[in-house]
Amino acid sequence: MQCPRCNAKTQVRDTQSHATVTERTRQCVQCRHRFSTIESTEERAKLHRLITATERLQQVIMSAHLVISDAEEAIKYLKT
């Protein structure tokens, strides 16, 4: 990538990945200017949405198991 000030080459100094984006701190090899870039891909966004949906589904399943367990306990109590 080129420096926005002098158009010389830059080097990556730091990289931080988040759910759907990657943030990079870059520095120019000539004028030493530092700046950040943010990269995003549709694949990462899709993966994040899929993971979130899976986690929500797991919560719903756990809640359903608790409701079923409570119902079974109530039926046992009523039969006695």
C-alpha positions as CSV (number, residue, x, y, z in Angstrom):
1,M,0.0,0.0,0.0
2,Q,1.2,3.5,-0.7
3,C,1.5,6.4,1.8
4,P,-1.3,8.9,1.4
5,R,1.2,11.8,1.9
6,C,4.2,10.9,-0.3
7,N,3.1,7.8,-2.2
8,A,6.1,5.7,-1.0
9,K,5.6,2.1,0.2
10,T,4.3,1.4,3.7
11,Q,4.8,-1.3,6.3
12,V,2.2,-2.9,8.6
13,R,3.0,-2.1,12.2
14,D,0.0,-3.6,13.9
15,T,-3.0,-5.8,13.0
16,Q,-6.2,-6.2,15.0
17,S,-8.9,-8.6,13.8
18,H,-12.5,-8.0,14.9
19,A,-15.7,-9.9,14.1
20,T,-16.1,-8.6,10.5
21,V,-13.1,-6.3,10.0
22,T,-9.4,-6.2,10.2
23,E,-7.7,-2.9,11.3
24,R,-4.1,-2.3,10.3
25,T,-1.8,0.4,11.5
26,R,0.7,1.3,8.7
27,Q,3.8,3.4,8.6
28,C,5.5,5.0,5.5
29,V,9.1,3.8,5.0
30,Q,10.1,7.2,3.7
31,C,8.3,10.0,5.6
32,R,7.3,7.8,8.6
33,H,3.7,8.9,8.4
34,R,1.4,6.6,10.4
35,F,-2.2,5.8,9.4
36,S,-4.8,3.1,9.8
37,T,-6.7,1.0,7.3
38,I,-9.9,-1.0,7.8
39,E,-10.5,-4.1,5.7
40,S,-13.7,-6.0,5.5
41,T,-14.8,-9.0,3.6
42,E,-18.3,-10.3,2.9
43,E,-17.2,-13.8,3.9
44,R,-16.2,-12.7,7.4
45,A,-19.5,-10.8,7.8
46,K,-21.4,-14.0,6.7
47,L,-19.4,-16.1,9.1
48,H,-20.1,-13.7,12.0
49,R,-23.8,-13.7,11.3
50,L,-23.8,-17.5,11.1
51,I,-22.0,-17.8,14.5
52,T,-24.4,-15.4,16.1
53,A,-27.4,-17.2,14.7
54,T,-26.0,-20.6,16.0
55,E,-25.4,-19.1,19.5
56,R,-29.0,-17.8,19.6
57,L,-30.3,-21.2,18.4
58,Q,-28.4,-22.9,21.2
59,Q,-29.9,-20.6,23.7
60,V,-33.4,-21.4,22.4
61,I,-32.7,-25.1,22.6
62,M,-31.5,-24.8,26.2
63,S,-34.6,-22.9,27.1
64,A,-36.8,-25.5,25.5
65,H,-35.0,-28.2,27.5
66,L,-35.7,-26.3,30.7
67,V,-39.4,-26.0,29.8
68,I,-39.7,-29.7,29.0
69,S,-38.0,-30.6,32.2
70,D,-40.3,-28.4,34.2
71,A,-43.3,-29.9,32.4
72,E,-42.2,-33.4,33.2
73,E,-41.8,-32.5,36.9
74,A,-45.3,-31.0,36.9
75,I,-46.8,-34.2,35.3
76,K,-45.0,-36.4,37.9
77,Y,-46.4,-34.2,40.7
78,L,-49.9,-34.4,39.3
79,K,-49.8,-38.2,39.0
80,T,-49.0,-38.6,42.7
